[in-house]
Amino acid sequence: MDVELYNNDYKRALHEASSMSQEQCVRYLIERGAKIDCLKKADWTPLMMACTRHNLEVIKALLDHGADPSVQNKDGWNSFHIACREGDPVVIAHLLHTRPEVWRTESKTRRTPLHTAAMHGCLDVVKILLERCDYKPDERDSCGVTPFMDAVRNGHLCIAKLLLEKHQACPNAVDILGTQPLHQASVTAQEEALRFLVHELGIDVNIRATAMELTALHYAAKECILSGIMSVKGKKVLHMDRNSYYGGDSASITPLEDLYKRFSLPGAPPETMGKGRDWNVDLIPKFLMANGQLVRMLLITQVTRYLDFKVIEGSFVYKKGSIYKVPSTETEALASSLMGLFEKRRFRKFLVFVANFDENDPKTMEGVDPNKTTMREVYKKFDLGQDVIDFTGHAIALYRTDDYLDQPCLDSINRIKLYSESLARYGKSPYLYPLYGLGELPQGFARLSAIYGGTYMLNKPIEEIIVENGKIVGVKSEGE
């Protein structure tokens, strides 16, 4: 029997047995003369295959027979790199015990095992790496990305905090495009990470990426907005997406069968749900403020010619066991039982103050310092009761917690002003919604970009960004 027979991918039997945790088969094949570090397609060894599983006994067997964990595949990953992605601390500890220097490796894009563990949320592995390996703080890959950036943009806050505490990571380091963790967390819609960076670390929410002068808000708008605007400005735009649709997590999925495929749900939608084409599911449901920045951008760029919107008829709040409509007209406000008559008068006075407030004009501030006076103090100034405070903070300013009460009042005032201005635009409600779902937004900007010469490629993953002399000159995809 030839134990070195291989298939079209150059996989030997030892590769298969190693990847499937078949320890006895592995030992048998080795005894029969199987090459311990044989390479399959893409230069993967059996040990690398074993490290893709929680597979300690097979890994031990391979190492005991001379497998080399420092061998690299075509991407520059060795077995330790792969084990850090899998996240088994027992395997990591054993590899370090067997080959103490195995951690001194980086891929062809200069990514270290610490990058990998941080990106995949392997907290216990990160702890071991920080204790037993000598990684420099903020080591950067070829795109300038640090392990802290990887942790933040993937929502692994425990790892991000550990890197700050144990590794002196810099929370405002920049990659080669000048983007900071704040911008990157915006791209991946990591809300808790954004709160951590802004509220706990004090990162300026309006800080701009140095290379492109973009704020976190720009990066958060993944709906093809940048490509549309850049095309209009005469820039050459290549938009590549690994998905078959525009907008990433901002897309709308239809029919319903595609949603099941997207999340690998077993079976098919039940017949009681009707036709799949009747469903249009937003991956990140949200409303648009009628006077918000995104709507203003839609109007300025004239993307609205491709879109239809509906005004949401109303919003509601839950209070003491009952549901109340949030007043949207003066008549509704007078009739609402959310506040008493005297509270309504005080609240109206407060809203007039907010409407006239201008952070650049001290005459409008009535003794309020927007950067020092807390929102709790502003409420007290207008003698607003707890019910009104709760209503204002959560139904109008749209805060999820009461932490804002002890923060400087400027952000809260701007939120309330935005709500009021949005309400005034269409009367019924401050909220707008695309008639056919939020997926219309990226499609609208994609059309705009295409009209001005932009190129779009769907079902096209990016494998590598090619950088020369600090500038991006191309991308690699599927061997091209």
C-alpha positions in Angstrom: 0.0 0.0 0.0 1.4 3.4 -1.0 0.7 5.8 1.9 1.9 8.7 -0.2 -1.0 8.5 -2.7 -2.6 11.9 -3.1 -5.7 13.4 -4.6 -6.2 16.4 -6.9 -5.3 18.8 -4.1 -2.2 16.8 -3.3 -3.8 15.7 0.0 -2.2 12.5 1.4 -3.9 10.1 3.8 -1.9 11.7 6.6 -3.5 15.1 5.9 -7.0 13.6 6.1 -6.4 11.6 9.3 -4.8 14.7 10.9 -7.7 17.0 10.1 -10.3 14.4 11.3 -8.7 13.8 14.7 -7.9 10.2 13.9 -4.9 9.6 16.2 -4.6 5.9 15.6 -4.7 6.3 11.9 -2.0 9.1 12.1 0.3 6.8 14.2 -0.3 3.9 11.8 0.5 6.0 8.7 3.6 7.4 10.3 4.8 3.9 11.2 4.2 2.9 7.5 6.6 5.6 6.4 4.3 8.6 5.6 6.2 11.8 5.2 5.6 13.8 8.3 5.7 17.3 6.6 4.3 16.4 3.2 2.6 19.4 1.5 -0.9 19.5 0.0 -2.1 22.3 -2.2 -1.3 25.8 -0.8 1.6 24.1 1.1 -0.3 22.8 4.1 1.3 20.2 6.3 -0.6 17.5 8.3 0.3 19.4 11.5 -1.3 22.5 10.1 -4.4 20.4 9.3 -4.4 19.1 12.9 -4.2 22.6 14.3 -7.5 23.5 12.7 -9.2 21.4 15.3 -9.2 20.9 19.1 -6.9 18.1 18.4 -4.1 17.8 21.0 -3.4 14.1 20.8 -3.0 14.1 17.1 -0.8 17.2 17.4 1.4 15.5 20.0 1.7 12.4 17.8 2.9 14.5 14.8 5.3 16.6 17.0 6.7 13.4 18.6 7.6 12.1 15.2 9.4 15.3 14.1 6.7 17.5 12.5 8.0 21.0 12.2 5.6 23.7 13.5 7.6 26.5 11.9 7.0 25.4 8.3 5.0 28.1 6.5 2.2 27.6 3.9 1.9 29.8 0.8 0.4 32.6 2.8 3.2 32.6 5.3 1.2 30.9 8.1 2.8 28.3 10.3 1.0 25.7 12.5 1.1 28.1 15.5 -0.6 30.8 13.5 -3.4 28.4 12.6 -3.7 27.1 16.2 -4.1 30.7 17.4 -7.1 31.1 15.1 -8.7 27.9 16.4 -8.2 29.2 20.0 -7.5 26.1 22.1 -5.2 27.3 24.9 -4.1 23.7 25.7 -2.7 23.3 22.1 -1.1 26.8 22.2 0.6 25.9 25.5 1.9 22.6 24.2 3.3 24.1 21.0 5.1 26.8 23.0 6.5 24.1 25.4 7.7 22.0 22.4 9.1 24.8 20.4 9.5 28.0 22.6 10.4 30.2 19.6 7.5 29.1 17.3 5.6 32.4 18.1 8.3 34.4 16.2 6.6 34.3 12.9 4.5 36.5 10.6 2.5 35.9 7.5 3.3 37.3 4.1 1.1 40.2 5.0 3.1 40.6 8.3 0.3 39.4 10.6 1.4 37.8 13.8 -0.3 35.0 15.8 -1.4 37.8 18.2 -3.2 39.5 15.4 -5.0 36.3 14.6 -6.0 35.5 18.1 -7.2 39.0 18.7 -9.2 39.0 15.5 -11.0 35.8 16.3 -11.8 36.6 19.9 -9.6 33.9 21.5 -9.2 35.6 24.9 -7.4 32.7 26.6 -4.9 32.4 23.8 -4.2 36.1 23.9 -3.5 35.8 27.6 -1.0 33.1 27.0 0.7 35.1 24.2 1.0 38.2 26.3 2.5 36.1 29.2 4.9 33.9 27.3 5.8 35.7 24.1 7.6 39.0 23.6 5.4 40.7 21.0 6.0 44.5 20.7 3.1 46.8 21.5 1.2 47.7 18.4 3.0 45.5 15.9 1.5 46.3 12.5 0.7 44.1 9.5 1.3 45.3 6.0 -1.8 47.4 6.1 -0.8 49.0 9.4 -3.4 47.1 11.5 -2.5 46.3 15.1 -3.9 43.5 17.3 -5.9 46.2 19.2 -7.5 47.3 16.0 -8.4 43.7 15.2 -10.0 43.2 18.6 -12.0 46.4 18.4 -13.3 46.1 14.9 -14.5 42.5 15.6 -16.2 43.5 18.8 -13.9 41.6 21.2 -13.8 44.2 24.0 -12.3 41.9 26.6 -9.3 41.4 24.4 -9.1 45.1 23.6 -9.1 45.9 27.3 -6.5 43.2 28.0 -4.2 44.6 25.3 -4.5 48.1 26.8 -3.8 46.9 30.3 -1.1 44.2 29.7 0.4 45.3 26.4 0.3 49.1 26.5 -1.6 49.1 23.2 -2.3 52.5 21.7 -6.1 53.1 21.3 -5.5 55.8 18.6 -2.8 54.1 16.5 -3.3 54.6 12.7 -3.1 52.2 9.8 -1.6 53.1 6.4 -4.8 54.9 5.4 -4.7 56.9 8.6 -7.8 55.2 10.1 -7.9 54.6 13.9 -9.8 51.9 15.8 -12.7 54.3 16.0 -13.1 54.4 12.3 -12.6 50.7 11.9 -15.2 49.9 14.6 -17.6 52.2 12.7 -17.1 50.2 9.5 -18.0 46.9 11.2 -20.9 48.4 13.2 -19.5 47.6 16.6 -21.7 49.8 18.7 -20.3 48.6 22.1 -16.7 49.1 20.9 -17.6 52.6 19.8 -19.1 53.4 23.2 -15.9 52.0 24.9 -13.6 54.1 22.7 -15.6 57.3 23.1 -17.0 57.2 26.6 -14.3 55.2 28.5 -11.2 56.1 26.6 -12.2 59.6 25.6 -11.5 59.2 21.9 -12.8 62.2 19.9 -15.8 61.0 17.9 -15.1 63.5 15.2 -11.4 62.7 14.7 -10.6 62.4 11.0 -8.6 59.7 9.3 -5.4 61.5 8.3 -5.1 60.1 4.8 -8.6 60.7 3.6 -10.0 63.3 6.1 -13.0 61.1 6.9 -14.7 60.8 10.3 -16.1 57.6 11.9 -19.5 58.6 10.5 -18.2 58.3 7.0 -16.8 54.9 7.7 -20.1 53.8 9.3 -22.0 54.7 6.1 -21.2 51.5 4.3 -24.2 52.0 1.9 -21.8 52.7 -1.1 -22.0 56.4 -0.2 -18.2 57.0 -0.5 -18.1 55.3 -3.9 -21.0 57.4 -5.2 -19.6 60.7 -3.9 -16.0 60.0 -5.1 -17.3 59.0 -8.6 -19.2 62.3 -8.8 -16.0 64.1 -7.9 -14.2 62.5 -10.8 -12.3 59.8 -8.9 -11.8 56.3 -10.3 -13.8 53.9 -8.1 -13.5 50.1 -8.0 -16.0 48.6 -5.6 -15.5 44.9 -4.9 -17.8 42.9 -2.6 -17.5 39.2 -1.6 -21.3 39.1 -1.4 -23.8 38.9 -4.3 -25.5 42.1 -3.2 -24.5 45.7 -2.3 -24.1 47.2 1.1 -22.7 44.4 3.3 -24.6 44.3 6.6 -26.7 47.3 5.5 -28.4 45.2 2.8 -31.9 43.9 2.6 -32.3 40.2 1.8 -35.1 39.0 -0.5 -36.6 36.4 -1.1 -36.9 34.8 2.3 -35.1 31.7 1.0 -31.9 33.8 0.6 -32.1 34.8 4.2 -32.1 31.2 5.3 -29.0 30.6 3.1 -27.3 33.7 4.4 -27.5 32.4 8.0 -27.3 28.7 7.1 -30.7 28.0 8.6 -31.8 24.4 8.3 -34.7 23.6 5.9 -36.9 26.1 4.1 -39.2 28.9 5.4 -42.6 27.4 6.6 -45.5 27.7 4.2 -47.4 29.7 6.8 -45.0 32.6 6.0 -46.3 32.9 2.5 -44.2 33.5 -0.6 -40.5 34.2 -0.2 -40.7 37.2 -2.6 -43.2 38.9 -0.2 -40.4 39.3 2.4 -37.7 41.9 2.5 -35.5 41.6 5.6 -33.1 44.4 6.6 -29.9 42.9 8.2 -29.6 46.0 10.3 -33.1 47.5 10.8 -33.0 51.3 11.4 -35.0 54.4 10.6 -33.6 57.6 9.1 -34.0 61.0 10.8 -35.8 63.2 8.3 -33.3 66.0 8.9 -30.3 63.8 9.6 -27.0 63.9 7.9 -27.7 60.8 5.7 -31.0 62.2 4.4 -29.3 65.6 3.6 -26.6 63.7 1.8 -29.2 61.8 -0.2 -30.8 65.1 -1.3 -27.5 66.8 -2.1 -26.3 63.9 -4.3 -29.8 63.5 -5.8 -29.8 59.8 -5.0 -33.4 60.4 -4.0 -34.3 60.1 -7.7 -33.7 56.4 -7.4 -35.5 55.9 -4.1 -39.0 56.1 -2.6 -39.6 56.8 1.1 -42.4 56.6 3.6 -42.8 58.6 6.7 -43.3 56.4 9.7 -46.7 57.3 11.1 -45.7 57.3 14.7 -43.5 56.0 17.5 -44.5 54.7 20.9 -43.2 54.5 24.5 -43.9 52.0 27.2 -44.6 53.5 30.6 -45.9 51.8 33.8 -47.7 49.0 32.0 -49.2 51.1 29.2 -48.1 52.1 25.7 -48.3 55.7 24.7 -47.9 57.4 21.3 -45.1 60.0 21.2 -46.8 63.3 20.4 -46.0 64.6 16.9 -48.3 67.7 16.8 -49.3 70.4 19.2 -52.8 68.9 19.3 -51.4 65.4 20.2 -49.1 67.0 22.8 -52.1 68.8 24.5 -54.1 65.6 24.5 -51.3 63.2 25.6 -51.4 61.8 29.2 -47.7 61.4 29.2 -47.3 64.7 31.1 -49.5 66.9 33.2 -50.6 70.4 32.1 -47.9 72.3 34.1 -45.2 69.8 33.0 -46.2 70.4 29.4 -45.7 74.2 29.8 -42.2 73.6 31.4 -41.4 71.1 28.7 -42.4 73.5 25.9 -40.2 76.2 27.4 -37.3 73.7 27.4 -37.9 72.8 23.7 -37.8 76.5 22.8 -34.5 76.8 24.6 -33.2 73.8 22.6 -34.5 75.1 19.3 -32.7 78.4 19.8 -29.5 77.0 21.2 -26.4 77.7 19.2 -23.1 76.4 20.6 -21.3 79.3 18.9 -23.5 82.0 20.3 -23.3 82.6 24.1 -26.5 84.7 24.0 -28.6 81.6 23.3 -27.1 79.5 26.1 -29.0 81.1 29.1 -26.0 80.5 31.4 -25.5 76.9 30.2 -21.9 75.8 29.3 -22.4 73.2 26.7 -19.0 71.5 27.5 -19.3 71.6 31.3 -23.0 71.8 32.3 -24.4 68.3 32.6 -27.8 67.3 31.1 -29.1 66.6 34.6 -28.4 70.2 35.5 -30.2 71.4 32.4 -33.3 69.4 33.3 -33.1 70.9 36.8 -32.9 74.4 35.4 -36.2 73.9 33.7 -37.7 72.1 36.6 -38.6 69.0 34.6 -39.9 66.0 36.5 -38.6 62.4 36.3 -41.3 61.2 33.9 -40.4 64.1 31.5 -36.7 63.4 31.8 -37.2 59.7 31.0 -39.4 60.6 28.0 -36.9 63.2 26.7 -33.8 61.0 27.2 -35.2 57.8 25.7 -38.0 58.7 23.3 -36.5 61.9 21.8 -32.7 61.9 22.4 -32.9 58.1 21.9 -30.4 57.1 24.7 -30.4 53.5 25.8 -29.2 54.2 29.3 -29.2 57.1 31.7 -25.4 57.6 31.6 -25.9 60.7 29.5 -27.4 62.6 32.5 -24.0 63.2 34.0 -22.2 64.0 30.7 -21.8 67.5 29.2 -25.1 68.5 27.7 -24.1 69.5 24.1 -24.6 66.0 22.6 -28.0 65.7 24.2 -29.1 69.1 23.1 -28.1 68.3 19.5 -30.0 65.0 19.6 -33.2 66.7 20.8 -32.7 69.5 18.2 -32.3 66.9 15.5 -35.5 65.1 16.6 -37.5 68.4 16.6 -36.2 69.5 13.2 -36.9 66.1 11.7 -40.4 66.2 13.1 -41.0 69.6 11.7 -39.9 68.5 8.2 -42.9 66.2 7.5 -45.2 66.6 10.5 -46.3 63.1 11.3 -43.0 61.6 12.6 -39.3 62.4 12.5 -38.6 59.0 11.0 -38.3 58.0 7.3 -37.9 54.5 5.8 -37.1 53.4 2.3 -40.2 51.9 0.7 -38.5 48.7 -0.3 -36.1 48.4 2.6 -32.7 49.8 3.6 -31.0 47.8 0.8 -32.3 50.6 -1.5 -29.7 53.0 -0.1 -26.5 51.1 -1.2 -28.2 50.4 -4.6 -29.0 54.0 -5.0 -25.4 55.1 -4.4 -24.2 52.3 -6.6 -26.3 53.5 -9.5 -24.9 57.0 -8.9 -21.3 55.8 -9.0 -21.9 53.7 -12.1 -23.4 56.7 -13.9 -20.1 58.6 -13.3 -17.9 55.7 -14.3 -17.6 53.6 -11.2 -16.9 49.9 -11.5 -18.7 47.3 -9.4 -17.8 43.7 -8.9 -20.0 41.5 -6.8 -19.1 37.9 -5.7 -15.5 39.0 -5.7 -13.5 38.6 -2.5 -10.3 40.7 -1.8 -7.4 38.4 -0.9 -4.7 41.0 -0.6 -4.2 44.8 -0.8 -1.0 45.6 -2.8 0.9 48.5 -1.3 4.0 50.1 -2.9 5.8 53.0 -1.2 3.0 53.5 1.3 0.3 53.7 -1.5 -2.3 51.2 -2.5 -1.7 50.3 -6.1 -4.0 47.3 -6.6 -5.8 44.3 -5.1 -5.5 40.6 -5.5 -8.6 38.4 -5.9 -8.9 34.8 -6.8 -5.5 34.7 -8.3 -5.9 37.9 -10.4 
